[in-house]
């Protein structure tokens, strides 16, 4: 499934590495994932989310705070046949692999692979899902063969529309989750003088047909300071807030709005 990021030939694996016929070799980490980001493709020494952000997000999500989103996604996966035996699903910008782990739980013979630019996130995903394939790689240059997957899940991650089209099978399903207009707006009230709603842009995806669009909205009760810290740290608002604002959020915020836009696209027009 993986292809060489240098020459685009298929990669084969042995116990220690992935390698192509041209002789390019990529070592497997002890957790099982492979790093397929070339040094000249990196914009920083450690691209993607930091270890602290990854740990905060993992702990927050494991609390079940986003369970209504998981339930909504699992329903869509079922409706569009992505939980059928033999399905191949790709997690684009997989993070720690939480969402697909919850969605696919209990389903037999569903094959999952994923990538993320954060090696810290991919490490967590690989440790938690030992039978799935993970790579450190960009969603703008996905190191897999064309027409590999029946479905793609992409949550709060940018990607290349052309790459998603390339790796999907004909009539494959691409489920995209974005923030809707009120998502985590309570954070803004502590940080900005003028609070504006998230923009909700119109999308036209070349080579895709929009099959469905849903809005999933719910309130999260923040019961302790640790949970508030975790949620803030997993968002861009952590970097927008100064130390005083973070302290106020930690002491004062007791509930927050989760507001998601979920779009279901099918490859083909």
N, C-alpha and C positions, 0 to 999 in steps of 0.2 A: 504493500500500500504506500509506504513512504517512498519518496523519490529524492535523489541527491540534489541538494541546493546548488551545487556547482555545475553539474552537467545534465541534470534532469533525468538521469537514468534511474530505473527501479533500484531500490535498496533491498538487500537480503540481510537476514540477521543470523548471528550465531550467539553463543552464550555471552560474549563480551562486547559485541559491537554490531553496527549496521554498516554495510559496505556495498559499493556498486562495482560494475565490471571495469570501470576506468581506474579503480584502485583507491578511490576516496573512502576514508574510514571515519566513522562517527561512533565514539564510545558510548555504551549504555551506562547510565548511572546505576548505582546499586539499587535504587528504588524502581528501576525499570524503564524510565523515560530516556529519550535521546535528544540531544541539543543539535538542532538543525539550523541555527542562526549563524551565518558566517560573520567573522570579525568585522569585515567591511560593511556589513549591513546594520551594525549596531550604532544607534545615535548616542548611547552612553555606555559606560562600563557594565552597568546592571540595568538594562531597560525594563520597563513595566513596573508593576507594584512592588514595593519594598516588603521585606520580611514582616515588618510591623503591621503594614496595611493588610497583608495576606492573613496574618494571624487574627487581626481584629475582625475581618470579614468572615473568616471561617467560624470563629466563636459566636459571632452575632447570628449568622445563618443557622448554625446548629441549635440555637435556642428555639427555632421554629417561628421566629417573628415574621418571616415571609411565607408562611405556609399557604395562605390564600393564593399567592402567585403560583406556588408549586402545584396546588390543586387545579388551578385553571390551565396550566401548561400540560399537566398530565391528561386532562380531558381532551385537549386539542391533539395531543399525541395519539390518543386512542381513536378519536374521530377520523384522523387522517392516516391511520394505519401504520404509524411509526413504532408501535409496540408489537406489531405482528412478528411472529417467529421468523428469524432470518434477516430482519431489518438491520441496516447499517446506518448509524447516526454519527454525525460529526459535531463536536462542541467547539464552536469558533470563539476564541477568547474564553477558554474554559475556566479560568481561575482555579479554584480548588476542586472543581468537579462536582460541587454540591448539588446543583439543580438536576443534572442528568442522573446522578446517583439516586436522588429521591424519586424522580419520574420513572426510572426504569426498574426500581426496586420491585422484586417479586416476578419480573418478567423473564422468561427463559429464552435463550438464543437470540438476544438482541445485542448486536456488536457495536461497541462505542470506541471512538477515537477522538482526540481533541488536541488543541494547541493553544499556547499563550506565550506572549513575549517575556513574561515574568518567570524566571527559573524557580523562584520561591513558590509560586502558585502551582506550577506544574509538578514540582516535587511533592507537594501536599496531595495533589490529585492522584498521582501515581501510587503513593503509599496507601491511599484510601480505596483505590479501585485497581487491584493488582492484575485483573484479567483484561483490562482495557489498555489501549495504546495511547501514549501521550508523547508530545514533542514540544520542546521550546522552539517556537516558530511564529512568524507573523501571519495574521489573517489577510494581509495584502499580498503575500507570496506563499500560499499554502503548499507545503512539500508533499503532495499526494497526487496520484494519477487522476486523470479526468474521469468523470462519471463513476465515482466510487460509492456515493452515498445516496440513500433513500431520503434522508432528512438532515437538516442542519438546524441547530439551536444556537442563537446569538443573543446574548443578554448584556446590554450596556457595553458593547464592544464595537469599535469601528471595524470596517472590513472593506475589501474590494468587491464591489458588485460583480465584476467580471470573474473574479476568482470563485465566488460562491456559485455562480452559474456554471463554471467549468467543472467543479468537483461534484456537482449534483447529477444524478441520473436524470434522464428525460422524465418529466412529470414529477420530479422530486420536490419535496416540501422544505421551505426555508421559513423558520419561525423566528421573528425578530422582536425583542423586547426593548423598549425605550422608556425614558421618563415621560409621564404625561404632565399636564400643566401645573398640578398641585404637588408634585412629588417632593417630599421633604421640605416643603415651603417654610415650615416653622423654624428651621435653621436660619433662613434668610432674615427673619425678623430680629434675630440677635446680632446679625453681622452687617446688614446693609441698611442705609437710611431709606432707600426706595426699594420696596419689595415688588419684584415683577414675576409674573408667572413664567414657567418654562414655555418656550415656543414649541408649538406642535406643527412641524412642517408637513406639507403635502409631499408624498413620495411617488416617484415614477421610476420603477426598476426596469431597465431595458432587458428584455428576454424573460420577464416574469409577469404573471397574472396575480392580482390581489384576490385571494379567496375569502378572507375573513379579517375583521379588525375588531378587537375587544378592548374595553377599558376595565382594569381591575383596580379597585380603590378600597382601602381599608385603613383603620386607625391602629397604630401600635402603641400599647401602653409601655412606657419605659420605667421599669420598676426599680432600677438602681443605677448608681453612677458608673459602674463598670459597663453596663449595657449602653448607656449614653455615650461613653467614650468610644466603645467599639463601633457604634453606628457612625459617629462623627468621623472617626479615623478612616473609615472605608469610603468616604466621599471626598470630592474636591473642596467641600466647605471647611475641612480641617485646615487646609492651607490658606484659605481665605480669611479665617478667623484669627484674631490676635490672641495672646494668652489670656487676657482679661475676658474676652468674649467666650473662649473655651470654658473658662472657669464658671461663668454665668450659665452657660448651657448645661454644664455638668450639674450645677446646683438647682436649676429651675425647671428644666424641660421634663415634663411628665408624660407627654404623648406627642405623636407625630403622624403625619399623613403619608401613607405609601400610595402612590398613584402611578400605575403602569399602563403603557400603550403596547398592545400585543398585536402584531400583524402576521398573517399567514400568507406566504407567497408560494406559487407553484411555478416551477420552471416550464416555460412554454407560453406562447401568446395566442 
